[in-house]
């Protein structure tokens, strides 16, 4: 049965559904949408070599499958959201999920590598559009008292995609080929599309998102502070975590099976961190952000020394997982509090900054890895995380400019 929602506007804004069951089913649908997006985005990590071999391209060329979606998402987040500002948000979520299914099926049957890259263009557009709309929908789907928990549920899809999606996709690729992995992802995406149609209520745009609104938000001190914190923390994380496998291979000397176990533990810890962050970030956003950055700094700075032993490495990875698990929900909440009058525009800035920094961090870490060592990558990432700690404490912002969300 189609979920319903209150349509009468109050103070000019569309009000959320107050029916607990339908509201949480809608939240779950958005969560699974982000899950399939995250899984599709990072699925090539475990299939990179086999895909490259299929098309006789180098690993570096195959790596374009990872760098393209992030940059495209950063560009498409504002452009696509503005272009579709007057359309029902449920309709747009469904359109983006259809594009993602198409991207997965296209990759699965692509006879040429350039068609695989074309599918990744669709993935990037989907990330930018779906995240920008979906990340800030919690307040329109559940009562105000449940918004923090609902946001945490939505963002649990990020570590969940890493814990379940990527290992499962890699296993399917090993057993039946990488094309089968993309086919299965396409079928799962179609299932999520059906959930969105059934459970998400009609969501007329509460406020049209225009480029002038976005530029106005960027001029605000609180929004710029959110951009700074997100940039530093995400740069520190993805500049290091992207290359944690080479570190575990070359420094810890862990076996392939043990590395898989370590990364699964990291992801499980990330789920815990996501819900812990979601429980506290509404009241203590600065503390949550600062503590997450401090833990990431401590882990990456200690890894070159303690990560030489398997016990030290796994303990630090668990702490790292808990810390980073809180980052997406903390960042989204900070942007939302910085612009309470324009929640969708805040989500656009969150998505664009997050995705652009993911790609920049991965590229920067790769350049450093080629010229130095995994330990140097960890140390420099730790230094960036220290800057994030100082920023969260107000040490990098001039007095009077550190606007609290």
C-alpha positions as CSV (number, residue, x, y, z in Angstrom):
1,X,0.0,0.0,0.0
2,X,1.2,3.4,-0.9
3,X,2.4,5.4,2.1
4,X,0.6,8.7,2.7
5,X,1.8,12.0,4.1
6,X,0.4,15.3,5.3
7,X,0.2,17.8,2.5
8,X,-0.9,20.9,4.3
9,X,2.0,23.3,4.4
10,X,3.0,25.0,7.7
11,X,5.2,28.1,7.5
12,X,5.4,27.5,3.8
13,X,7.1,24.1,4.1
14,X,5.9,20.6,3.5
15,X,5.4,18.7,6.8
16,X,6.7,15.2,7.4
17,X,4.5,12.1,7.8
18,X,3.8,11.4,11.5
19,X,2.8,7.7,11.0
20,X,5.7,5.8,12.6
21,X,5.6,2.6,10.5
22,X,5.3,4.3,7.1
23,X,7.9,6.9,8.1
24,X,10.5,4.3,9.1
25,X,9.8,2.2,6.0
26,X,10.5,5.3,3.9
27,X,13.7,5.9,5.9
28,X,14.7,2.3,5.3
29,X,14.1,2.7,1.6
30,X,16.3,5.7,1.4
31,X,19.0,3.8,3.4
32,X,18.9,0.9,1.0
33,X,19.2,3.4,-1.9
34,X,22.4,4.8,-0.4
35,X,23.6,1.3,0.3
36,X,23.4,0.2,-3.3
37,X,24.9,3.5,-4.4
38,X,27.9,3.1,-2.0
39,X,28.3,-0.5,-3.0
40,X,28.2,0.3,-6.7
41,X,30.7,3.2,-6.3
42,X,33.3,1.1,-4.5
43,X,32.6,-2.3,-6.0
44,X,35.5,-2.0,-8.6
45,X,38.0,-2.0,-5.7
46,X,37.8,-5.8,-5.4
47,X,37.3,-6.4,-9.1
48,X,39.9,-3.9,-10.5
49,X,42.4,-6.5,-11.7
50,X,39.9,-8.8,-13.3
51,X,38.1,-5.9,-15.1
52,X,41.5,-4.5,-16.4
53,X,42.5,-8.0,-17.6
54,X,39.2,-8.4,-19.5
55,X,39.8,-5.3,-21.5
56,X,43.6,-5.4,-21.5
57,X,44.0,-2.1,-19.8
58,X,46.5,-1.2,-17.0
59,X,45.5,-1.0,-13.3
60,X,46.0,2.7,-13.5
61,X,43.5,3.0,-16.4
62,X,41.1,0.7,-14.6
63,X,41.4,3.0,-11.5
64,X,39.4,5.6,-13.5
65,X,36.3,3.6,-12.4
66,X,37.0,4.8,-8.9
67,X,38.1,8.4,-9.4
68,X,35.4,9.4,-12.0
69,X,32.2,8.9,-9.9
70,X,33.4,11.1,-7.0
71,X,34.3,14.1,-9.2
72,X,31.2,13.7,-11.3
73,X,29.1,13.5,-8.1
74,X,30.6,16.7,-6.8
75,X,29.7,18.5,-10.1
76,X,26.3,16.9,-10.5
77,X,25.1,17.5,-6.9
78,X,24.4,21.2,-7.4
79,X,23.6,21.1,-11.1
80,X,21.2,18.2,-11.1
81,X,19.5,19.3,-7.9
82,X,18.9,22.8,-9.1
83,X,17.7,21.6,-12.5
84,X,15.1,19.3,-10.9
85,X,14.2,21.6,-8.0
86,X,10.5,21.8,-8.9
87,X,10.0,18.0,-9.2
88,X,8.6,15.8,-6.5
89,X,11.6,14.5,-4.5
90,X,10.3,10.9,-4.5
91,X,10.1,10.9,-8.3
92,X,13.7,12.1,-8.5
93,X,14.9,9.4,-6.1
94,X,13.2,6.8,-8.3
95,X,14.8,8.3,-11.5
96,X,18.2,8.2,-9.9
97,X,17.7,4.6,-8.8
98,X,16.7,3.7,-12.3
99,X,19.9,5.3,-13.7
100,X,21.9,3.3,-11.2
101,X,20.3,0.0,-12.3
102,X,21.0,1.0,-15.9
103,X,24.6,1.7,-15.0
104,X,25.1,-1.7,-13.4
105,X,23.5,-3.6,-16.2
106,X,25.5,-1.5,-18.8
107,X,28.8,-2.4,-17.0
108,X,27.7,-6.1,-16.9
109,X,27.3,-6.3,-20.7
110,X,29.8,-3.7,-21.9
111,X,31.9,-5.1,-24.8
112,X,34.4,-2.3,-24.5
113,X,36.1,-0.6,-21.5
114,X,34.8,2.9,-22.5
115,X,31.3,1.7,-22.0
116,X,32.2,0.6,-18.5
117,X,33.5,4.2,-18.0
118,X,30.2,5.5,-19.5
119,X,28.4,3.5,-16.9
120,X,30.5,5.1,-14.2
121,X,29.3,8.5,-15.4
122,X,25.8,7.5,-14.7
123,X,27.0,6.3,-11.2
124,X,28.5,9.7,-10.5
125,X,25.3,11.5,-11.6
126,X,23.2,9.2,-9.4
127,X,25.5,9.8,-6.4
128,X,25.3,13.6,-6.7
129,X,21.5,13.6,-7.2
130,X,20.3,10.9,-4.8
131,X,22.6,11.8,-1.9
132,X,21.7,15.5,-2.2
133,X,18.0,14.8,-1.9
134,X,18.1,11.7,0.3
135,X,20.6,12.7,2.9
136,X,18.4,15.4,4.3
137,X,15.0,13.7,4.1
138,X,14.9,12.3,7.6
139,X,13.1,15.4,9.0
140,X,10.4,15.0,6.3
141,X,9.8,11.3,7.0
142,X,9.7,11.0,10.8
143,X,8.7,13.1,13.8
144,X,11.3,15.7,15.0
145,X,12.3,13.6,18.1
146,X,13.4,10.8,15.7
147,X,15.3,12.8,13.2
148,X,18.7,12.1,14.7
149,X,18.1,8.3,14.8
150,X,16.6,8.4,11.3
151,X,19.7,10.2,9.9
152,X,21.9,7.7,11.6
153,X,19.9,4.9,10.0
154,X,20.2,6.5,6.5
155,X,24.0,6.9,6.9
156,X,24.5,3.4,8.3
157,X,24.3,2.5,4.6
158,X,27.9,3.8,4.2
159,X,29.7,1.4,6.5
160,X,27.1,-1.3,5.7
161,X,28.0,-1.1,2.0
162,X,31.7,-1.5,2.9
163,X,31.1,-4.4,5.3
164,X,28.6,-6.4,3.3
165,X,28.4,-5.0,-0.2
166,X,32.0,-5.0,-1.3
167,X,33.1,-8.4,0.1
168,X,29.9,-10.0,-1.3
169,X,30.5,-8.4,-4.7
170,X,34.1,-9.5,-4.7
171,X,33.1,-13.0,-3.7
172,X,30.5,-13.2,-6.5
173,X,33.2,-11.8,-8.9
174,X,35.6,-14.5,-7.8
175,X,33.0,-17.3,-8.2
176,X,31.1,-16.2,-11.3
177,X,33.1,-13.3,-12.9
178,X,33.0,-9.6,-12.4
179,X,30.1,-9.2,-14.9
180,X,27.9,-11.3,-12.7
181,X,28.7,-9.1,-9.7
182,X,27.4,-6.0,-11.6
183,X,24.3,-8.0,-12.8
184,X,23.5,-8.9,-9.2
185,X,23.9,-5.2,-8.1
186,X,21.6,-4.2,-10.9
187,X,18.9,-6.6,-9.8
188,X,19.3,-5.4,-6.2
189,X,19.0,-1.8,-7.4
190,X,15.7,-2.6,-9.1
191,X,14.5,-4.1,-5.8
192,X,15.3,-0.8,-4.0
193,X,13.5,1.1,-6.8
194,X,10.4,-0.9,-6.0
195,X,10.8,-0.1,-2.3
196,X,11.0,3.6,-3.0
197,X,7.8,3.5,-5.1
198,X,5.9,1.6,-2.4
199,X,7.1,3.2,0.8
200,X,8.3,6.8,0.2
201,X,5.4,9.2,0.3
202,X,5.0,12.0,-2.2
203,X,7.4,14.7,-1.4
204,X,6.7,18.0,-3.2
205,X,9.8,20.3,-3.0
206,X,9.6,22.3,0.3
207,X,11.8,25.0,-1.2
208,X,13.3,25.3,-4.6
209,X,17.1,24.9,-4.6
210,X,18.7,27.5,-6.8
211,X,22.3,28.4,-7.4
212,X,21.7,31.7,-5.7
213,X,20.6,29.8,-2.5
214,X,23.8,27.6,-2.7
215,X,26.1,30.6,-3.1
216,X,24.3,32.4,-0.3
217,X,24.9,29.4,2.0
218,X,28.6,29.3,1.1
219,X,28.9,32.9,2.2
220,X,27.7,32.0,5.7
221,X,30.4,31.4,8.3
222,X,28.8,28.3,9.7
223,X,28.6,26.7,6.3
224,X,32.2,27.5,5.5
225,X,33.2,26.0,8.8
226,X,31.3,22.8,7.9
227,X,33.1,22.7,4.6
228,X,36.4,23.1,6.3
229,X,35.8,20.4,8.8
230,X,34.4,18.0,6.2
231,X,37.3,18.7,3.8
232,X,40.0,18.0,6.4
233,X,38.5,14.9,8.0
234,X,37.5,13.2,4.7
235,X,40.9,14.1,3.1
236,X,42.7,12.6,6.1
237,X,40.6,9.4,6.0
238,X,40.4,8.6,2.3
239,X,44.0,9.7,1.7
240,X,45.0,6.9,4.1
241,X,42.3,4.3,4.2
242,X,42.3,3.9,0.4
243,X,45.8,2.5,0.8
244,X,45.4,0.5,4.0
245,X,45.7,-2.8,2.1
246,X,49.2,-2.0,0.8
247,X,50.1,-0.9,4.4
248,X,48.8,-4.2,5.9
249,X,50.7,-6.1,3.2
250,X,54.0,-4.3,3.3
251,X,54.2,-3.2,7.0
252,X,52.1,-5.6,9.0
253,X,52.9,-8.5,6.6
254,X,49.4,-9.8,7.0
255,X,48.0,-12.5,4.7
256,X,45.2,-11.9,2.3
257,X,42.6,-13.7,4.4
258,X,43.7,-11.8,7.5
259,X,43.5,-8.5,5.7
260,X,39.9,-9.3,4.7
261,X,39.1,-10.1,8.3
262,X,40.7,-6.8,9.4
263,X,38.6,-4.8,7.0
264,X,35.4,-6.5,8.0
265,X,36.1,-5.6,11.6
266,X,36.8,-2.0,10.5
267,X,33.4,-1.9,8.7
268,X,31.6,-3.5,11.7
269,X,33.2,-0.9,13.9
270,X,32.0,1.8,11.4
271,X,28.4,0.8,11.9
272,X,28.8,1.1,15.6
273,X,30.4,4.5,15.2
274,X,27.6,5.6,12.9
275,X,24.9,5.0,15.5
276,X,27.0,6.3,18.4
277,X,27.6,9.5,16.4
278,X,23.9,9.7,15.4
279,X,22.9,9.5,19.0
280,X,25.1,12.4,20.2
281,X,25.6,14.6,17.2
282,X,22.3,16.4,17.5
283,X,23.3,17.9,20.9
284,X,27.1,17.9,20.6
285,X,28.1,18.3,16.9
286,X,31.4,19.9,17.7
287,X,32.4,17.3,20.2
288,X,31.5,14.4,17.9
289,X,33.3,15.9,15.0
290,X,36.4,16.8,17.1
291,X,36.5,13.4,18.8
292,X,36.2,11.5,15.4
293,X,39.0,13.6,14.0
294,X,41.2,13.1,17.1
295,X,40.8,9.3,16.9
296,X,41.6,9.2,13.2
297,X,44.7,11.4,13.8
298,X,45.8,9.1,16.7
299,X,45.3,5.9,14.7
300,X,47.1,7.0,11.5
301,X,50.0,8.5,13.4
302,X,50.4,5.3,15.5
303,X,49.9,2.8,12.7
304,X,53.5,3.1,11.4
305,X,54.8,2.1,14.8
306,X,52.1,-0.2,16.3
307,X,50.8,-1.5,13.0
308,X,53.9,-3.6,12.5
309,X,52.2,-6.2,14.7
310,X,48.9,-7.8,13.7
311,X,47.4,-7.2,17.1
312,X,48.3,-3.5,17.1
313,X,47.0,-3.1,13.5
314,X,43.6,-4.7,14.2
315,X,43.0,-2.8,17.4
316,X,43.9,0.5,15.7
317,X,41.6,-0.4,12.7
318,X,38.7,-1.0,15.0
319,X,39.2,2.4,16.7
320,X,39.5,3.9,13.2
321,X,36.3,2.3,12.1
322,X,34.3,3.7,15.1
323,X,35.8,7.1,14.5
324,X,35.1,7.4,10.8
325,X,31.7,5.8,11.2
326,X,30.5,9.0,12.9
327,X,31.9,11.3,10.3
328,X,29.2,11.2,7.5
329,X,26.3,11.7,10.0
330,X,28.2,14.4,11.8
331,X,29.0,16.2,8.6
332,X,25.5,16.1,7.3
333,X,24.1,17.2,10.7
334,X,26.5,20.1,10.8
335,X,25.5,21.3,7.4
336,X,21.8,21.0,8.3
337,X,22.3,23.0,11.5
338,X,24.3,25.6,9.6
339,X,21.4,26.1,7.1
340,X,18.1,25.1,8.8
341,X,16.1,27.2,6.4
342,X,17.4,25.3,3.3
343,X,17.9,21.6,4.2
344,X,18.1,20.4,0.7
345,X,20.7,23.0,-0.3
346,X,22.7,22.0,2.8
347,X,22.6,18.4,1.6
348,X,23.8,19.5,-1.8
349,X,26.9,21.2,-0.3
350,X,27.5,18.2,1.9
351,X,27.3,15.8,-1.0
352,X,29.5,17.9,-3.3
353,X,32.2,18.5,-0.7
354,X,32.2,15.0,0.6
355,X,32.5,13.3,-2.9
356,X,35.0,15.8,-4.2
357,X,37.2,15.2,-1.2
358,X,36.9,11.4,-1.5
359,X,38.4,11.6,-5.0
360,X,41.0,14.2,-4.0
361,X,42.1,12.2,-1.0
362,X,42.4,9.0,-3.0
363,X,44.4,10.7,-5.7
364,X,46.7,12.5,-3.2
365,X,47.3,9.4,-1.2
366,X,48.2,7.5,-4.4
367,X,50.7,10.1,-5.5
368,X,52.4,9.9,-2.1
369,X,52.4,6.2,-2.1
370,X,54.1,6.0,-5.5
371,X,56.8,8.4,-4.2
372,X,57.2,7.3,-0.6
373,X,55.8,4.4,1.4
374,X,52.5,3.4,3.1
375,X,53.8,4.6,6.5
376,X,54.5,8.1,5.1
377,X,51.0,8.2,3.7
378,X,49.6,7.3,7.2
379,X,51.8,10.0,8.9
380,X,50.8,12.8,6.6
381,X,47.1,11.8,6.8
382,X,47.4,12.0,10.5
383,X,48.8,15.5,10.3
384,X,45.8,16.5,8.2
385,X,43.5,15.0,10.8
386,X,45.3,17.0,13.5
387,X,44.4,20.2,11.6
388,X,40.8,19.0,11.7
389,X,41.0,18.6,15.4
390,X,42.3,22.2,15.7
391,X,39.5,23.4,13.4
392,X,36.8,21.7,15.5
393,X,38.3,23.3,18.6
394,X,38.1,26.7,16.9
395,X,41.9,27.1,16.7
396,X,42.0,27.6,13.0
397,X,39.2,30.2,12.8
398,X,39.4,33.9,13.7
399,X,37.5,35.0,16.8
400,X,33.9,35.9,15.9
401,X,34.0,33.8,12.7
402,X,33.5,30.4,14.3
403,X,29.8,30.2,13.9
404,X,28.2,27.4,15.9
405,X,25.5,25.4,14.1
